[in-house]
Amino acid sequence: METPGRIAATPDALDFTVENVEKALHQLYYDPNIENKNLAQKWLMQAQVSPQAWQFCWALLSPDKVPEIQYFGASALHTKISRYWSDIPTDQYESLKTQLFSQIACFSSGSKMVLTRLCVALASLALNTMPEAWPGAVAEMVRVFQEEGGGVDGRARCLALLELLTVLPEEFQTSRLPQYRKGQVRGASGEVEWGSVCPLLQQLLRRADSPGAVKARVLRCLSSWVLLDVPLSESEGLVHDCFSALPDPELFDTAVEAIVNAISQPDSQRYVNTLLKLVPQVLALQDQLREAVQSGDMETCHGICRIAVTLGENHSRTLLEQVEHWQGFLALVNMIMFCTGIPGHYPVNETTSSLTLTFWYTLQDEIMSFELDRQTVYLQVYRPVYFQLVDVLLHKAQFPSDQEYASWSSDEKEQFRIYRVDISDTLMYVYEMLGAELLSNLYDKLGRLLTNTEQPTSWQHTEALLYGFQSIAETIDVNYSDVIPGLIGLIPRININNVQLADTVMFTIGALAEWLADHPVMLSSVLPLVLQALGNPDLSVSSVSTLKKICRECKYDLPPYATNIVAVSQEVLIKQIHKTSQCMWLMQALGFLLSALPVEDILRNLHSLITPYIQQLEKLADETPNPSNKLAIIHILGLLSNLFTTLDISKQDDESGEGSAPPVKTTPPPPGPNPVVVVLQQVFALIQTVLSKWLNDSQVVEAVCAIFEKSVKTLLHDFAPMVSQLSEMLGQMYSTIPQASALDLTRQMVHIFASETDHFPPIKALFELVTSVTLSIFQQGRGGSRARLLV
């Protein structure tokens, strides 16, 4: 039997006959060989766009063919009409239209997938001919399918017509029509053709004897048409009918979709009177919403909430401006508040509350955009609403009981984490409207909670209030808030008996690091908590990041605590409590801390801090290279480079800000070499030993270069004592095995030291060597044994 694959391979003009198309389809669907399937698919794609498609497509639609073959015939028709319209002579438009009407009538009681494809083909024909060649296209479609005859059952003809009307706007959205044609068609559809569609949809929706399947298709059709910019005033009656359909569970989803699509169209805000009529209709859904909440019907909650939020989000300004109707809009806002505070834990017991968060941003933006007089009036009404919102959001942010949380899947926990981040962002935004009063409000609640001895306090409630503080303090300058001292005083009173609570306490302290820098007397209240948390692997991220923030912001106030901080940090590093990235952060924290100490104290601390790692590195350098000791070497080199990244004794103002003048040294540099240089000189020989064994491993070389690159960036000209020996080592490295990291470090050295007379000779020699080696690489091409850069 001749396969389509062989047909496709023959030189003579690809024999696209009905018989061969059927063979190819059989091969595509039933041949177990994937290569044969691919050949068949490729051949069929060629067949579909060939001139012969006009002949075989009609034959493939024959009633005696199986649906898969009929579907291909219908698809081929659509492809020819939509993509090759210019090939069709104008005198054939009418016969093509008649044939399609006839086929759709035949398939109205046949295969649904073939019927839909035929409807899409006729829709494409209509879009290419309306309004000039086929004026009143939709009116004709309605008339043809409402006529009796053809022996086709009336309900089937009705459903076929609705399918055709539904796919017409959908085909418009995806069609390849030129932009000017799209404008013509959109205008004709929204103004003229809708006049034929609307009465039909209303009649079918309002008839008591219309089957549920017909009503569902009507709603889908409406959803599709409103995307063609049908004016909201002209679809108002149908939208009202959609609200009437909401109590029917079978129609609920499609009715919601139709309402949401209708009221979210860009120009719908022009129809103020229609929008005002919609508000009471949405408010009337509150009983259905409450019943759904009580019965745990999440889908109904979700749908009703979508309607309320769509109206509020898209039309906040329009509805706010209708001052005489302020009570109706306030009732809608309160309905959305109910949806925000819907009972249950997101995402396990409810999935609705997250839909509302963008609405609160939108409403606030609209209120704050009015001129001052009107803004003042709106704020009188809506500030209390936003205070209530904060309470609702903090309640929603609460963790469930430990037992319930333990039963959640990792995906549910991650969704809840993201949800809390969204709540955090919302709280931060709301602060712009509520200001310092919001912090006072949170502080009062937390104070009452922690000082209430009569009633046991749930850790979840405490954690949520702290989370609110943290959300605001992370991005807003709270240095002038009069409640922060009280908050810092309350933190040690918290009974931290839970990982989530401990995490939030840490992050809250970290968020207040800048405030602590201005109020160093309060450090003694919170620093012991942070150091204690460092020893808990479950608090790794929060405790280490908080210590790093404190060491960065408060370093000049930390010398009295330095010995303790270094000792605790060393202990957790030796015990390997933290993962690699947290170890690196911890080293950065220690770099900030040591920067503020006298040089002799820095050297003493550096000695005790890095000696164990140097000893370990010496041992590793003696071993035969293997994957295990490679990771250990990279880890140690990473610790050193992160320490040197932040260890800066120049006492420059780290917060000089981007784009400002270079920071000025506040004290003269101490005599003698920089402590980082002292350490680098001591370990230089050891680093050379490591390199000699690992020079062909780009990751180890990169880790070595990082130590010097971070040090050069931090120390700048204080790195001078190392220039000569580092230049020599870099030259040897690059000329032996050229690697990208060595180039980057060379660039850094040239950038800083090329203009200094004392260091010009070694820098010049290094630059010449690197240039020479790089040029030879390009001259040799890629074939040479070393003619490549290892990246």
C-alpha positions in Angstrom: 0.0 0.0 0.0 1.4 3.4 -1.0 2.0 5.6 2.0 1.5 9.3 2.1 5.2 9.6 3.0 6.1 8.0 -0.3 3.6 10.2 -2.1 5.2 13.3 -0.5 8.6 12.2 -1.7 7.6 11.6 -5.4 8.9 14.3 -7.8 5.6 14.7 -9.7 3.6 17.5 -8.1 2.4 15.8 -5.0 -0.8 13.8 -5.8 -3.3 15.4 -3.5 -6.3 13.1 -4.2 -9.2 12.2 -1.9 -7.9 8.7 -1.7 -4.4 9.8 -0.7 -5.6 12.3 1.8 -7.6 9.5 3.5 -4.6 7.3 3.5 -2.5 10.0 5.1 -5.1 10.7 7.8 -5.3 7.0 8.6 -1.5 7.0 8.9 -1.5 10.1 11.1 -4.1 8.7 13.5 -3.3 5.0 13.6 0.3 4.3 12.5 2.4 3.4 15.6 5.6 4.6 13.9 6.2 8.3 15.0 8.3 8.9 11.9 5.5 7.9 9.6 3.1 10.1 11.6 5.4 13.1 11.1 5.7 12.4 7.4 1.9 12.1 7.1 1.4 15.4 9.0 3.8 17.2 6.8 2.2 15.9 3.7 -1.3 16.8 5.0 -0.2 20.4 5.7 1.0 20.7 2.1 -2.3 19.2 0.9 -4.4 21.6 2.9 -2.9 24.7 1.2 -2.7 23.1 -2.3 -5.0 24.2 -5.2 -6.4 20.6 -5.1 -7.9 21.3 -1.6 -10.9 22.9 -3.3 -11.7 19.6 -4.9 -11.0 17.1 -2.1 -12.4 19.1 0.8 -16.0 18.8 -0.3 -15.6 15.1 -1.0 -14.1 14.6 2.5 -17.3 16.1 4.0 -19.4 13.3 2.6 -21.8 11.8 5.2 -20.2 8.3 4.8 -16.8 9.5 6.0 -15.7 9.3 9.6 -15.6 12.5 11.7 -11.7 12.8 11.6 -11.8 12.8 7.8 -14.7 15.3 7.7 -12.9 17.5 10.2 -9.9 17.7 7.9 -12.1 18.7 5.0 -13.7 21.5 7.0 -10.3 22.6 8.3 -8.9 22.7 4.7 -11.9 24.9 3.7 -11.2 27.3 6.5 -7.5 27.5 5.7 -8.2 28.3 2.0 -10.8 31.0 2.9 -8.9 32.6 5.7 -5.3 32.5 4.3 -5.8 32.5 0.5 -8.9 34.7 0.1 -7.3 36.6 -2.8 -7.2 33.4 -4.8 -11.0 33.1 -4.8 -12.7 34.7 -7.8 -15.4 37.2 -6.8 -18.0 35.4 -9.0 -17.6 32.3 -6.8 -18.4 34.0 -3.5 -22.1 33.3 -3.7 -21.8 29.6 -4.6 -19.2 29.1 -1.8 -21.5 30.8 0.7 -24.5 28.6 -0.4 -22.4 25.4 -0.2 -21.2 26.3 3.3 -24.8 27.0 4.5 -25.9 23.7 3.1 -23.0 21.8 4.8 -23.7 23.5 8.2 -27.3 22.5 7.9 -26.3 18.9 7.3 -23.9 18.8 10.2 -26.2 20.6 12.6 -27.2 17.1 13.8 -23.8 15.6 13.2 -20.3 15.8 14.6 -19.9 18.9 16.8 -16.2 19.4 16.0 -16.9 19.4 12.2 -19.9 21.7 12.6 -17.8 24.2 14.5 -15.0 24.1 11.9 -17.6 24.7 9.1 -19.0 27.6 11.1 -15.5 29.1 11.4 -15.1 28.8 7.6 -18.4 30.6 6.9 -17.4 33.2 9.5 -14.1 33.8 7.7 -16.0 34.2 4.4 -18.3 36.7 6.1 -15.5 38.7 7.5 -13.8 38.9 4.1 -17.0 40.1 2.3 -18.8 42.3 4.8 -20.0 45.0 4.6 -19.5 45.6 0.8 -19.9 42.2 -0.9 -22.2 40.7 1.7 -24.2 43.5 3.4 -26.4 42.3 6.2 -24.4 39.0 6.5 -25.6 38.2 10.0 -29.2 39.0 9.2 -29.0 36.6 6.3 -27.5 33.9 8.6 -30.4 34.3 11.0 -33.0 34.2 8.2 -31.5 31.1 6.6 -31.4 29.1 9.8 -34.9 30.2 10.9 -36.4 29.0 7.7 -38.1 25.6 7.9 -36.9 22.8 5.6 -34.0 20.4 5.0 -35.5 17.9 7.4 -33.3 19.3 10.2 -34.7 19.5 13.7 -35.4 23.1 14.8 -33.4 22.8 18.0 -30.4 21.5 16.1 -30.7 24.4 13.5 -31.0 26.9 16.4 -27.8 25.5 18.1 -26.0 25.6 14.7 -27.0 29.2 14.2 -25.8 30.1 17.7 -22.5 28.3 17.1 -22.0 30.3 13.9 -22.9 33.6 15.6 -20.5 32.7 18.5 -17.5 31.9 16.3 -17.9 35.0 14.1 -16.5 37.5 16.6 -13.9 34.9 17.8 -12.7 34.5 14.2 -12.5 38.3 13.9 -10.2 38.5 16.9 -7.7 36.0 15.3 -8.2 36.8 11.6 -5.4 38.1 9.4 -7.5 41.0 8.1 -5.6 44.2 7.4 -6.1 46.9 10.1 -8.3 49.1 7.9 -10.6 46.1 7.1 -10.7 45.2 10.8 -12.0 48.8 11.5 -14.7 48.4 8.8 -15.8 45.0 10.0 -15.8 46.1 13.7 -17.9 49.1 12.8 -20.4 47.1 10.8 -20.6 44.4 13.5 -21.0 46.6 16.5 -23.6 48.9 14.9 -25.5 47.1 12.1 -25.1 43.3 12.6 -25.7 43.5 16.4 -29.2 44.6 15.5 -29.9 41.2 14.0 -28.2 39.2 16.9 -29.6 41.0 19.9 -33.4 40.3 19.4 -32.6 36.7 18.6 -30.6 36.2 21.8 -33.2 38.0 23.9 -36.0 35.9 22.5 -34.2 32.6 23.2 -33.1 33.6 26.7 -36.6 34.8 27.7 -38.6 31.9 26.3 -39.7 29.7 29.1 -39.5 26.6 26.9 -35.9 27.2 25.7 -33.7 24.2 26.7 -30.8 24.8 29.0 -28.3 23.9 26.2 -29.7 26.7 24.0 -29.6 29.3 26.8 -26.0 28.3 27.6 -25.1 28.8 24.0 -26.9 32.2 23.9 -24.8 33.3 26.9 -21.6 32.2 25.2 -22.7 34.0 22.0 -23.3 37.2 24.0 -19.8 36.9 25.6 -18.3 36.6 22.2 -20.2 39.6 20.7 -19.5 42.1 23.4 -15.8 41.8 22.6 -16.6 43.6 19.3 -17.3 46.8 21.2 -21.1 46.4 21.2 -22.2 49.5 23.2 -23.1 48.6 26.8 -26.4 50.6 26.4 -27.4 48.2 23.5 -26.6 45.0 25.4 -28.1 46.3 28.7 -31.3 44.2 28.4 -29.3 41.0 27.7 -26.9 41.7 30.6 -30.0 42.0 32.8 -31.1 38.6 31.5 -27.7 37.2 32.4 -28.3 38.3 36.1 -31.6 36.4 35.9 -29.7 33.3 34.8 -27.3 33.3 37.7 -29.5 31.2 40.1 -29.4 28.4 37.5 -26.3 26.2 38.3 -26.1 25.0 34.7 -26.0 28.6 33.4 -24.0 30.2 36.2 -20.5 30.1 34.7 -21.4 31.2 31.2 -23.6 34.0 32.7 -20.8 35.3 34.8 -18.4 35.3 31.8 -20.9 37.2 29.7 -21.5 39.9 32.5 -17.8 40.3 33.1 -17.0 40.6 29.4 -19.8 43.1 28.9 -18.9 45.5 31.8 -15.1 45.3 31.3 -15.1 46.6 27.7 -13.0 49.8 27.4 -15.8 52.1 26.3 -18.4 50.8 28.7 -17.6 53.7 31.1 -19.4 56.1 28.7 -22.7 54.6 29.6 -23.1 56.0 33.1 -26.9 55.4 33.4 -26.5 51.7 32.5 -23.6 51.3 35.0 -25.8 52.9 37.7 -28.5 50.3 36.9 -26.0 47.5 37.3 -25.0 48.4 40.8 -28.3 47.3 42.5 -28.3 44.2 40.3 -24.8 43.3 41.6 -25.9 44.1 45.2 -28.9 41.8 44.8 -26.5 38.9 44.5 -25.4 39.2 48.1 -27.9 36.6 49.4 -26.7 34.1 46.8 -23.1 34.9 47.8 -23.8 34.4 51.5 -25.6 31.1 50.9 -22.6 29.9 48.7 -20.2 30.8 51.5 -22.3 28.9 54.1 -22.5 25.8 51.9 -18.8 26.0 50.9 -19.6 26.5 47.2 -16.3 28.1 46.2 -17.2 28.3 42.5 -20.3 30.5 43.1 -18.4 32.7 45.5 -15.7 33.1 42.9 -18.2 34.0 40.1 -20.2 36.6 42.1 -17.0 38.1 43.4 -15.7 38.4 39.8 -18.8 40.4 38.8 -18.6 42.8 41.8 -14.8 43.3 41.4 -15.1 43.8 37.6 -17.7 46.5 38.1 -15.7 48.2 40.9 -12.3 47.9 39.3 -13.3 49.1 35.8 -15.7 51.9 36.9 -14.5 53.2 40.2 -14.0 56.7 39.0 -17.3 56.9 37.0 -19.2 55.6 40.1 -17.4 57.8 42.5 -18.3 60.9 40.4 -22.0 60.1 40.7 -22.1 61.7 44.1 -25.9 61.5 44.5 -25.5 57.7 44.3 -22.6 57.5 46.8 -24.5 55.0 49.1 -24.9 52.5 46.3 -21.2 52.6 45.4 -20.3 52.4 49.1 -22.5 49.3 49.4 -20.7 47.8 46.4 -17.3 48.5 48.1 -18.6 46.8 51.3 -19.7 43.8 49.2 -16.1 43.6 47.8 -14.9 43.9 51.4 -17.0 40.8 52.3 -15.3 39.0 49.4 -11.9 40.1 50.6 -12.6 38.7 54.1 -14.4 35.6 52.9 -14.1 32.9 55.6 -11.4 30.2 55.2 -7.7 30.0 54.5 -6.5 30.8 51.0 -5.9 28.7 48.9 -7.3 25.6 50.7 -10.7 26.6 51.9 -11.3 29.6 49.6 -9.8 31.0 46.4 -11.9 34.2 46.1 -10.3 36.8 48.3 -7.2 37.2 46.1 -9.4 38.5 43.2 -10.2 41.7 45.2 -6.7 43.0 45.9 -6.2 45.0 42.7 -9.6 46.7 43.3 -8.3 48.3 46.5 -5.3 49.7 44.6 -7.6 51.1 41.9 -10.1 52.7 44.3 -7.3 54.3 46.3 -5.7 55.7 43.1 -9.0 57.1 41.9 -9.7 58.8 45.3 -6.2 60.3 45.5 -6.4 61.6 41.9 -9.3 64.0 42.6 -8.7 67.6 43.3 -8.1 68.3 47.0 -11.6 69.5 47.9 -13.3 66.4 46.5 -10.5 64.1 47.8 -11.2 65.4 51.3 -14.8 64.4 51.0 -14.1 61.0 49.7 -11.4 60.4 52.3 -14.0 61.1 55.1 -16.1 58.2 53.7 -13.3 55.8 52.6 -10.6 56.1 55.3 -12.7 54.1 57.7 -13.2 51.5 55.0 -9.5 51.2 54.4 -8.8 50.8 58.2 -11.4 48.0 58.1 -9.5 46.6 55.1 -6.3 46.4 57.1 -8.0 44.4 59.8 -9.5 42.1 57.2 -6.2 41.6 55.3 -4.3 40.9 58.5 -6.9 38.3 59.5 -6.6 36.7 56.1 -2.8 36.7 56.4 -3.0 34.6 59.6 -1.6 31.1 59.5 -3.9 28.2 60.2 -3.4 26.0 63.3 -0.1 24.1 63.3 -2.0 20.8 62.7 -3.9 22.2 59.7 -0.8 23.8 58.2 1.1 20.6 58.5 -1.6 18.9 56.4 -1.1 21.4 53.5 0.8 20.4 50.4 4.0 22.2 49.5 2.2 23.8 46.6 -0.6 25.1 48.9 2.1 26.5 51.3 3.8 28.3 48.4 0.5 29.8 47.1 -0.2 31.0 50.7 3.3 32.5 50.8 2.7 34.4 47.6 -0.8 35.5 48.8 0.8 37.0 51.9 3.3 38.8 49.8 0.3 40.3 47.8 -1.3 41.3 51.1 2.0 42.9 52.2 2.2 44.9 49.0 -1.4 46.1 49.5 -0.7 47.1 53.1 2.3 49.1 52.0 0.2 50.9 49.4 -2.7 51.6 51.8 -0.1 53.3 54.1 0.1 56.1 51.5 -3.6 56.9 52.3 -3.7 56.2 56.0 -0.2 57.4 57.1 1.1 57.3 60.6 -2.3 56.6 62.0 -2.1 53.1 60.5 1.1 52.3 62.5 -0.5 53.7 65.7 -3.5 51.5 65.0 -1.4 48.4 64.6 0.8 49.2 67.6 -2.3 49.7 69.9 -3.7 46.3 68.8 -0.3 44.5 69.4 0.1 46.2 72.7 -3.3 45.1 73.9 -2.6 41.6 72.6 0.7 41.2 74.4 -0.4 42.8 77.7 -3.7 40.9 78.0 -3.1 38.4 80.7 -6.7 37.2 81.0 -7.1 35.7 77.5 -4.4 33.5 75.9 -3.0 35.0 72.8 -2.7 33.0 69.6 0.7 33.2 68.0 -1.1 33.6 64.6 -2.7 36.9 65.7 0.6 38.3 67.0 2.4 37.2 63.9 -0.1 38.8 61.6 0.1 42.2 63.4 3.9 42.1 63.2 3.7 41.1 59.5 1.7 44.3 59.0 4.4 46.4 60.6 7.1 44.6 58.6 5.2 45.1 55.3 5.1 48.9 55.9 8.6 49.3 57.5 10.4 47.4 54.7 9.7 50.1 52.1 8.4 53.2 54.0 10.6 55.5 56.0 9.3 55.0 59.6 12.2 56.9 61.3 9.8 59.6 62.4 7.1 57.3 63.7 6.5 57.7 67.4 5.3 54.1 67.8 8.5 52.3 66.8 10.2 52.7 70.2 7.2 51.0 71.8 7.2 48.3 69.2 10.9 47.5 69.8 10.0 47.4 73.5 7.2 45.0 72.9 9.2 42.5 70.7 11.1 40.9 73.7 7.8 40.3 75.4 6.6 38.0 72.6 6.5 34.4 73.5 8.3 33.0 70.4 7.2 29.4 70.3 6.7 28.9 66.6 8.9 29.0 63.5 6.6 31.3 61.5 6.3 33.7 64.3 10.1 33.7 64.9 10.6 34.3 61.2 8.3 37.3 61.2 10.0 38.7 64.4 13.4 38.5 62.6 12.1 40.1 59.4 10.4 42.9 61.4 13.7 43.6 63.3 15.5 43.6 59.9 12.9 46.0 58.4 13.7 48.4 61.4 17.5 48.3 60.9 17.7 51.9 59.6 15.6 53.1 62.6 17.9 51.2 65.0 20.9 53.0 63.4 19.3 56.3 64.5 18.3 54.9 67.9 21.3 52.6 68.8 20.3 52.5 72.5 17.5 50.0 71.4 20.0 47.5 69.9 20.4 45.7 73.2 16.7 44.9 73.2 16.7 43.0 69.9 20.3 41.9 69.1 20.2 39.0 71.6 17.0 37.6 69.8 18.8 37.7 66.4 21.9 36.0 67.7 19.8 33.3 69.4 17.9 32.7 66.2 21.2 32.3 64.2 21.6 28.9 65.8 18.2 27.6 64.4 18.4 26.2 60.9 14.7 26.8 60.4 15.3 30.5 60.8 18.3 30.5 58.6 17.1 33.1 55.9 15.4 35.5 58.3 18.1 35.5 61.1 21.1 35.8 58.7 19.5 38.5 56.5 18.4 40.5 59.6 21.9 40.3 61.1 23.4 41.5 57.8 21.0 44.5 57.7 21.9 45.4 61.3 25.6 45.1 60.6 25.3 47.2 57.5 23.1 50.0 59.0 24.4 50.1 62.6 28.0 49.0 62.2 29.4 52.1 64.0 27.2 51.3 67.0 28.1 47.6 67.2 31.7 47.5 68.5 30.5 46.8 72.1 28.7 43.7 70.7 31.3 42.7 68.1 33.0 40.0 70.2 29.7 38.3 70.9 28.5 38.6 67.2 31.7 37.1 65.9 31.7 34.3 68.4 28.1 33.2 67.7 28.7 33.6 63.9 31.8 31.4 64.1 30.0 28.8 66.0 27.2 28.5 63.5 29.6 28.5 60.6 31.7 25.7 62.2 28.5 23.7 62.9 27.4 24.2 59.3 23.9 25.1 60.4 23.3 27.3 57.3 23.2 26.6 53.6 25.9 28.0 51.3 24.0 31.3 50.3 23.3 32.1 54.0 26.9 31.4 54.9 27.9 34.0 52.3 25.4 36.5 53.7 26.8 35.9 57.2 30.4 36.6 56.0 29.1 39.9 54.4 27.5 40.8 57.8 30.9 40.2 59.5 32.6 42.3 56.9 30.3 45.2 57.7 30.8 44.6 61.4 34.6 44.4 61.3 34.9 47.6 59.2 34.0 49.7 62.2 36.6 48.2 64.5 40.2 49.4 65.1 42.7 47.8 62.8 44.3 45.6 65.5 40.8 44.3 66.5 40.0 43.6 62.8 43.2 41.6 62.4 42.6 39.7 65.6 39.1 38.8 64.6 40.1 38.0 61.1 42.7 35.6 62.4 40.3 33.7 64.6 37.6 33.8 61.9 39.4 32.5 58.9 42.3 30.4 60.3 40.1 27.2 60.4 39.2 27.8 56.7 42.9 28.4 55.7 43.9 25.2 57.4 41.1 23.3 55.6 42.1 24.9 52.3 45.8 23.8 52.9 44.6 20.2 53.4 42.4 20.3 50.3 45.2 21.8 48.2 47.3 18.7 49.0 44.6 16.3 47.8 44.2 14.9 44.3 41.5 17.0 42.6 38.0 15.4 42.7 34.4 16.7 42.6 34.0 16.6 46.4 37.0 18.6 47.3 36.3 21.0 44.4 33.0 22.0 46.1 34.7 22.5 49.4 37.4 24.7 47.8 34.9 26.9 46.0 32.9 27.2 49.3 35.9 28.4 51.2 37.0 30.8 48.5 33.4 32.1 48.4 33.4 32.8 52.1 36.6 34.8 51.8 35.4 36.8 48.8 32.1 37.7 50.5 33.9 38.7 53.7 36.2 41.0 51.7 33.3 42.4 49.7 32.0 44.4 52.7 35.2 44.8 54.9 36.0 48.5 54.2 37.9 50.4 56.8 37.8 53.7 54.8 34.7 54.5 56.8 32.9 55.9 53.8 29.3 56.7 53.9 27.7 53.6 52.4 24.4 55.4 51.9 25.8 58.2 49.7 23.2 57.3 47.1 23.3 56.6 43.5 24.4 59.4 41.3 25.7 61.5 44.2 29.3 62.7 44.6 31.9 60.1 45.8 31.8 59.7 49.6 34.4 61.5 51.6 36.6 59.7 54.1 35.7 60.9 57.5 38.9 59.8 59.1 42.4 59.5 57.8 43.4 55.9 56.8 45.3 54.1 59.5 49.1 53.6 58.9 50.3 50.3 57.5 48.6 48.0 55.0 44.8 47.4 54.9 43.8 44.3 57.0 42.4 42.6 53.9 45.7 43.1 52.1 47.5 41.6 55.1 45.4 38.5 54.9 45.6 38.2 51.1 49.4 38.4 51.3 49.5 35.7 54.0 47.3 33.3 51.9 48.7 34.3 48.4 51.1 31.3 48.2 48.3 28.9 49.2 46.0 30.3 46.5 48.8 29.8 44.0 49.1 26.2 45.1 45.3 25.7 44.6 45.4 27.3 41.2 48.3 25.1 40.1 46.1 22.0 40.5 42.8 23.5 39.3 43.9 25.9 36.6 41.9 24.0 34.0 38.7 24.2 36.0 36.8 27.5 35.2 34.7 27.4 38.4 37.7 27.2 40.7 39.5 29.9 38.7 36.4 32.1 38.9 36.2 31.6 42.7 39.9 32.6 43.0 39.5 35.7 40.8 36.4 36.7 42.7 38.4 37.1 46.0 40.7 39.6 44.3 38.0 41.3 42.3 35.8 41.9 45.3 38.8 43.1 47.3 39.9 45.5 44.5 36.4 46.9 44.2 36.1 47.5 47.9 39.7 48.7 48.7 40.4 50.6 45.5 43.8 52.2 45.8 44.4 50.6 49.2 44.9 47.4 47.2 48.2 48.8 45.9 50.6 46.5 47.8 49.2 43.5 46.0 49.3 44.9 42.4 52.7 43.6 41.4 52.3 40.0 42.6 48.7 39.7 41.5 49.6 41.1 38.0 52.3 38.5 37.7 50.0 35.6 38.8 47.2 36.8 36.4 49.6 36.9 33.5 50.8 33.3 34.2 47.2 32.1 34.6 46.0 33.7 31.3 49.0 32.7 29.2 48.7 29.0 30.4 44.9 28.6 30.1 43.0 31.8 29.0 39.7 32.1 31.0 37.0 34.8 31.1 37.2 35.5 34.9 41.0 36.3 34.6 40.1 38.8 31.8 37.5 40.5 34.1 39.9 40.8 36.9 42.5 42.2 34.6 40.0 44.9 33.4 39.4 45.8 37.0 43.1 46.2 37.7 43.7 48.3 34.6 40.7 50.5 35.4 42.0 51.4 38.8 45.8 51.3 38.6 46.8 52.1 35.0 47.0 55.8 35.7 49.3 55.4 38.8 53.0 55.9 37.9 54.2 53.5 40.7 52.0 50.6 39.4 52.3 51.3 35.7 55.1 48.8 34.8 53.3 45.6 36.2 49.9 46.8 34.9 51.4 47.6 31.4 53.2 44.2 31.3 49.9 42.4 32.2 47.9 44.3 29.7 50.4 43.6 26.9 50.5 39.9 27.8 46.7 39.5 27.9 46.4 41.4 24.6 49.0 39.3 22.9 47.5 36.0 24.1 44.0 37.0 23.1 45.1 38.1 19.7 46.9 34.8 19.1 43.7 33.0 20.0 41.7 34.8 17.3 44.6 34.3 14.8 44.7 30.5 15.5 40.9 30.2 15.3 39.0 27.6 17.2 41.2 24.6 16.1 44.2 25.2 18.4 44.5 23.2 21.6 44.4 26.3 23.8 42.8 28.6 21.3 39.7 29.2 23.3 38.4 31.2 26.3 37.0 29.0 29.0 33.8 30.7 30.2 
